[in-house]
Amino acid sequence: MLDGRRGVCDRDKGLCCRCHVSIALDDLLFGFRPAHWVWKPLLKRLVTGSFDPLVMAPGETGVPAGLQRFGLYLHVPFCRNLCPYCPYQRVEFDAALFDRYETAAHQEIDLRARQMAESLSVSGGERPRITSLYLGGGTPTVVPQALAGLVAHLADAFGRPGDVCVELHPSAMDDECLHLLRAAGVTMLSIGVESLSDRLLGLIGRSHDAATAEDAVRRAVALGFDSINVDLMFALPTQTLDELDDDLGRALALGVDQVSTYPIFGFPYTEWGRRLGQARIVRPQGNLIRKMLDLIRRRCREHGLEQCAVWSFLRPRRKKFSSITRHHYLGFGPSAASMTGSQFFVNTFSVQEYASALPEKLPVALVLPVDRRLEMAYWLYWRVYEMKLGRADFRDLFGEELDAVYGRLLRLLTRMGMTERASGCYRVTEDAAYWVHRVQNEYSLNYINRLWSQCRQVAWPSEVTL
């Protein structure tokens, strides 16, 4: 039996036929390996217009003069403690190495700003508007004063950003740090709580306990930032529905503006992945993820939050915190990526090589040329994640109609109940959120894992095929 308002199966009365079909389809598409050889190439062809692999190689990079707006990203690749499951590039904090990183990051900012100024001088264009600055890691506040200096430098070099967003670890955000962030212009915080169960925090190797996390969130809320997001993980090993329910209730009671939830990802190159070995990295069962997503959606709605992305739930009239969903952005720091519309490129992952390259040259390791259809696919990927595909946004970026390019795909998805037409946009349905998760999980464990694994092994790869 289905709840007509939400399309959620009443599992107390057993699984309905629709749910049995959904589970069977899940097992076929994601559990039966030969099926991957069929649907993945077909989906790639539908979205990108090509079956050809994507090839990244060393090359020159620039910032197109025609960009009207873009975001900035700064990667701070240092942590006091390294979580075994974390897939992002980070190293254990070392004061001398951090000093080298800080100097190099300032030099990279200067080089990119000079390159942009020269491009604008030739074209006669105006400096693009900076929509946002995102600070990630690692632990961006591992040295708060250094972070504040880099934020100020980015604002001086490229213009004051709209929102300044930072990721925080509950153990690296004392009152002095929070006040420093406010003074530096930070407007939005995302706090990596992950769980409020001390048992689960210990199981996944986090260095804080539940009491520390709750205290950190309360102090941040009291300071009146524009938006505060809390990250919670679910489908953790041995985690029960009751434990997830407790996490949700305690986090929502703290008065946060947004809750972002995501399952643990088993990347083979992480410490977690190396312990298990590639063959033993198993994604959580689809039925468990469905149950947990249903619970998350219900609890967030009961507290007045509405779904604003596949993983995220937001209070009405509050600003949405998001990380890499900007269409065009420039990245700074080791492993930082950039998307300019005509190129996607990543910096070297090695902190030492990053610092050694500067200031003589930009520390870009690999470049992917981006044609118009691939840029459209990139836009589509992140708009699906945000569960809203705006027709005007697509038209403003590409000068074409969304339906003219993706009409066939969108009509198919609408017939399948995955999308629905709305005023000025297509909306991804709640039922489809699970399938978006599954497809993006496949993407992350293939494209991202292939790129990041090789970049971790070799500072300057000769080529990576995706």
N, C-alpha and C positions, 0 to 999 in steps of 0.2 A: 504494500500500500504506500502511496506517495502523498506527502504533504503538498497540497496543490499550490500553496503560496511559495514554497521554496523548492519543490521538486526533490525533497529529501525523503529517502526511504524510512519508514517507521520500522526500525530494526528490532524493536521489541516483539513485533509480530512476524518476524522472518523477512527474508529478502524477497522482493517482488520480481516478476519476470524481467522488468526493465533493468533492475540491478544485476540479475544473473547474466543478461546479455552484455551489460557494460563490463562486468568482471571478465567474462569470456573474451571480449574484444581486447581488454587490457592485457590479458595473458598472451593472446595471439600477437599483438603488435609489439609488446615490450619484453615478453618472456620467451618467445619463440625466435631464436636468433636469425634463421633464414628469412623471416618476415621483414627484418630490418633492411635486407638487400633490395626489397621491393619499395616499401613506403618511403624510406629516407631519400633515395634519388628522385622519386616522383615529387615529394614535397619540395625538395630543393629546386627542381625544375619549375614548379608552379610559382615559387616565391621569387627566385633569382633570375629565371628565364634561361638557365643553363644547367647542364649536367657536369660541366667541367669543374675540377677541383680548384680551390683557392690556394694561391702560392704566394707566400711572403718571403721577401729577400731583402738584403741591404739596399739602400737607395737614399737619394736626397729627399728632403722634406721641406715643405713650406706652408704658409698660411694664405689661402686664396684671398685676393683683394676684395672679392665681391661679397664676402660674408657680412651680414648685417648684425648678427648676434651670435654669441657662443658662450659656453661655460668654461670654467677652469677647474682642474683637478690637481691636487698636490698629494703625493704618496709619501708617507713617513714610515719607512720600513723597519722600525725598531719596536721591540717589546721587552718588558722586564721578564716575562715568562711566556714561553711559546706553547700555545694550545696545540695538541697533537692532531686535531682534525682540520685546522685552519688551512685553506688552500692558497691564501694570498702570500705574496712575497714579503717576508720579514725575517729579521735576524735578531739574535739576543743583543740587548743594549750593551754597547761598549762606548765609553765617553770619547775616546780618541777617534774612533770610526764615525761617531755621530758628528763630531766637529768637521771632519772631512765632508760628510754628507751635507751639512748645513752650508758650508762654503760653496760646494758645487751646486746646490739648489739655487742659491742666489745668482751664481754665474749662468746657469741655464735660463733663469728668468730674464737676465740681461740680454743673452743671445737671442732668445725668441722675440723679445720686445724690439730689439734692433732690426731683426729680420722683418718683422711686421711693419715697422716704420719705413723701412726701405721700400717694401712692396707698395705701401700706400702712397709714398712719394712719387713712385713711377706711375701708378694708376690714377692719382689724384682723388682717390676715394676717402671716405671718412672712417675714423676708427670705429670698429664694431662695438656694440653695446655688450657688456659682460652681464649675462643673466644671473649667474650664480658662481660661487666658489665652493667646491666640495673638498673636505680634508679627510683623507682616509689612511689606512695603514694595514698592519702594524697598529701601533698605539700613537696617534697623532700628538697627544699631550705628554709624551714621555719626557720632553723638556719644554714646558709651556712657554717660557720666554722666547725660545728659538722659534716656536710655531707662530707666536704673535709677530715676530720680526718678518717671517716669510709671508704672512698674510698682508702686512703693511706694504711689503715690496711688490707683491702681485697687484695690489690696488694701485700703487703708484705707476707701475709699468703698463698696465692694461686698462685701468679705469676701475672705479669703485663697483664691486659686484652688487647685484640685487640682494640675494640671500647668501649668507655664509653658513655652511652646514658642516658639522664635525662629528665624527664617530668618537665615542668615549668608552673607556673601560671603567667599570665601577670602582676599581682600586686606584685609578689615576685621574681623579676629578675632585680633589679637596676644594674647600671654599675659596682658597686663594686662586686656584686654577680657574674655577668658574667665574670669578670676578674678573680675572685677566681676560678670559674669553669674551665676556660682555664688553669690556673696554676695547678689545681688538675688533669689535664689530660682528662677532658671531651671533647669528639670529636663531639657528635651529640646531638641536642636539639629537643624536641617536645613541642610546645607551645600551651596550651589549650585555643585558641581564642574562639572556639565554635560558635560565630556569631559576625558579625560587625554591627548588628542592636541593638541599645540601648533598643528598645522595647522588642525584643526577649530575650536579656540578662537579663532584669528585670523580664520577665515572668518565666524564668527557675531558677532564684535566683542566678545568678552569681554576684560576688562582684566587677567586673571591668566594665568599659564602653569601647566602641569601640575605642575611641581615645587612651586610655591606651594600648589597645592590639596592635594597629597599631604602636605606638611608641616603644613598647617592641620588636616587630618583626624587625623593622628597625634597632634598636640598636644591636640586636643579629646578623643580617645579616652582619652588618658592621664589626663585629669582626672576620669573616672568619672561623667559625666552619666548619667541614667537611660536615655536612648536617644539614639543619634546616627544620623540619616538622611543619606544622600548622594543628591542629585539628579543623574541622568544623562539627557542628551537622546539620542534616536536618530532615525533616518531624516533625519539632517542632509543638506544638499546635498552630494553626491559621497561621503558616508560609505559605507564598505564593511563587510561582515560581519566581516572580520578586524579592522578598526579598532574596531568595537563590542565584539568579543570581547576585545580588549586592554583597552579601558576597563573592562569588567566584571571581568576577572581582577585588574587592579591595584586597583580600588575594593574588591572583596571581600577582598582580601588585607590591607586596612588594619584589619580587625576591627570594621567598623561593624555596628550592630544592624539596619539597614534600608536597602534600596536602593529608590528611587522613580525610575522611568524614564518618559519621556514624549516623544512626537514634537514637533517644532517646529510651532507653530501660526502660520499666516499671517494675522494680523489686518490688515485694510486700513488702519487708522488708525496703525499703527506705522511707524517709519522704514523698516523692511524692506518693509512693505506698500506704502508710498508709492513706494518705488523701483520695485517691480514693477508697481504698478497693479492694480486690482481684478481685471481680466480675466486677469492672469497669475499670480494666487495659486493655485497648484495643490497639492493635498494629496499627500503621498507615495502611491505606488501601493499598493493593498491587499495585493498579494502580497509586496511588500518588507516591509511592516509585519508581516505574518504571520511571515515568516522571522525577523525581528528579535525579535519577541515570543517565538517558540519558543526562540531562542538565549538570550534573557534568562532565561526560565523554567528552562531546563536548567542554565545556569551557576549561578543562584541556588540551585537544589536541590542541586547538587553541593557547595555551600558551606554547606548546612544551613538555607537560608532557604526559607520557604513563602509562597505568594501570599496576601496579606491584603487586596488591593484590585486594581482593574483594572491600575494601574500599579506597585503596591508589593509588596515581598517582605520578610518579617520573620523574624528568628531566633525560635525557640520560647522562650516564657516571657519575652520582652522586651516593653516597652511600645511600642504602635504610635504612630508620629508621624503626625498628620493635620492638615490645615489647616481647611477650611471645612465639614467633615462634621457639625458640631454641629447639632442640630435647632433650638434656640433660642439666639440670641446677640445681643449688643449690640456695635455697632462704633463706634469713635472715630477721628477724624482725617479728612482730606480723602479722598473717594471710598469711605469705609468703609460697608459694608452692615450691616443689622440684620434679624433675623427673629424676631418675637415670637410668632408663631402667628396673630395677627389682622392683622398688617401686615408687609410687607417694605418697607424704605426705604433710601435711599442718601443720603449727605452730598454736598454740592457737591464737585466735583473740583478746583476752583480753590483753591490754597493761600491766595492773597491774599483771596478772598471768604470762605473758611472763617474766617480770622483776623478779618476785618472784622465778620462776623456775631456773633461772641462778644464779650462775655458776654451781650449783650442777648437773643439768641435762639439756639435750637439750629440748627446749620447743615445741616438736612435739605433736600435739593433735591427729591426725588421720593418718592412713597408709593404702594404698591400694596396695596389692601385684599385680605386673604387670607381666603377662606371655608374651611369645613371640608374640602371636597373638594380644594381647591387646596393646603391644608396637607398633606393626605395625599399628594398628588402630589409635593410637595417632599420629604417623608420617603422616598417610594419611589425618587426619583431618586438620592439619596445612599446609600440602603441597597443599591441595585443597584451603584453604584460600589464600595461596600465588599464586594460579592459575598455578602452575607448579609442576609436579610430575616427578622428575628426576630418571631415571632407575639406573644410576651409584650410586647416593646417597643411594638408597634403597639397592643395592647390597653391598655397602661398610658397611652399618649398620648391615644388617641381613644375608649376605652371600647367599641370594636367589634372584631370578629374580622377579621383580615387576609383570610381566605378569603371572608368575606361581602362585602367591598368589592372585592377584586381577584381573586377566585377564578377568574373566566372568563379573565382575562388570564394568570394564573399557570398554569392548566391548559394553555392554548395554548402558553405558553413551555416548559412541561415536555414536552409532546408533541414540540416542535421540538428538544429537547435543550439548551435554553438555561438551564433551571433544573431542580433536583431537590429533592424533598422530603427533609428530614432531621429529626432530633429537634428539635422546637420551632422550626423555621425552614424557609425555602427557601434553597437555595444556588445562586448563579449558577455555571454550569459554566465550566471553563477554555476550552472551545470558544467560549463566548458572550462571553468577555472582549474579543475583537476586535470583535464587533458592538456591544458597549457603547461601546467607543472610537469607532466610526464614528458612532453616533447622537449621542454627546456632542460629537463634533467638529462635527456639523451644528448642534447646539444652540449651541455656543460661537460659531460663525461667523454665527449669526443673532440669537438673543436677546441674548447678551452684547455682540456687536459693535454691534448697533443701540443698546442702552442706553449703552454706554461711549462710542461715537462721538459721540452727541449731548451727553452730559455733558461731554466734552472741549471741544466747540465752544462750549457755552453754560453759564455757571456756574449759572444758575437756569432750566432748561427749563420751558416752560409745559405740556408734555405729551410723553410718549413712548409709542408704541403698539408692543407686542411681538407 
